[in-house]
């Protein structure tokens, strides 16, 4: 199967995840780029940031029109994460590839376990303690920079479990966090973007954008708890696979 066809298929799945779940796109994009398309871990994390940033902006606009974005909380999260994201991005290429892969798997699996716990979301996310939001945002930014992910697969659990936001609002708000954190991390990797294989990355992005629109429609038809369980199962599978791969 050609690289372009694989890129189109993977992009569609990742866009669907971002549109429906508000995260999971980059945690799926990195393994797809490495194992299906032959990218190195460093190139995959950079390409993932490009793909997820563009796709997240598309999905964010759709969720914003439906009133699912809590702008104040999202911007506080994002602002707290900018510095750590840039620092992490500058350090990422100094981390050995097996360590990077293992860290990626641990973070994904940990987020999945948290999401599988009984939901504690009872609030609307409109009254949030700034300190808690800032601390969570800084942690997400650091993970974004080091692992090359948008942070949505961690932002959604944090917004739901830590800040008491409803799942549907967490999905929309996480897209804002993803966009800002990814742009900050990309700023430190500007010199490596030109070296990417754009013949593969471009169709990947196009398919992801189309998939994000379908994912947004899916989010309107599936209950919040069901979305949360789907999200967690996907993360757990990906995290487990990458941990096994890192140990082999």
Secondary structure as GFF3:
##gff-version 3
##sequence-region A 1 248
A	DSSP	alpha_helix	3	21	.	.	.	ID=ss1
A	DSSP	alpha_helix	25	31	.	.	.	ID=ss2
A	DSSP	pi_helix	32	36	.	.	.	ID=ss3
A	DSSP	alpha_helix	41	65	.	.	.	ID=ss4
A	DSSP	alpha_helix	71	91	.	.	.	ID=ss5
A	DSSP	three_ten_helix	92	94	.	.	.	ID=ss6
A	DSSP	alpha_helix	97	116	.	.	.	ID=ss7
A	DSSP	alpha_helix	130	147	.	.	.	ID=ss8
A	DSSP	alpha_helix	152	157	.	.	.	ID=ss9
A	DSSP	pi_helix	158	162	.	.	.	ID=ss10
A	DSSP	alpha_helix	167	187	.	.	.	ID=ss11
A	DSSP	alpha_helix	190	193	.	.	.	ID=ss12
A	DSSP	alpha_helix	198	219	.	.	.	ID=ss13
A	DSSP	alpha_helix	224	247	.	.	.	ID=ss14
###
